[in-house]
């Protein structure tokens, strides 16, 4: 008996299948995204996989590589200490001349109705 895919009652086993994930397992590893997204990523080529007997299997290394490539990494601080950049104080929003708020609109409408 040669080395190959080993399925027993729908349960995957064997050393080769350990490198492959089901679509649902890949979705869970990517943060519980939908399986539909995993299929899209597979068809776009974002995730490496194979179609085996009509079912898509995703390489575990491909999921890890995708996560590594899409991490939000901050650049290393200069000088060893992490310094936050100085930020200007927040500015208040100014109303533009002629812009209406609800109260002025309401008062104008009430005046217009009373004049009728």
Helices and strands as residue ranges (DSSP letters): E 6-8, E 11-13, G 17-19, E 20-22, H 23-29, H 35-44, E 49-52, E 55-59, H 60-69, H 102-115
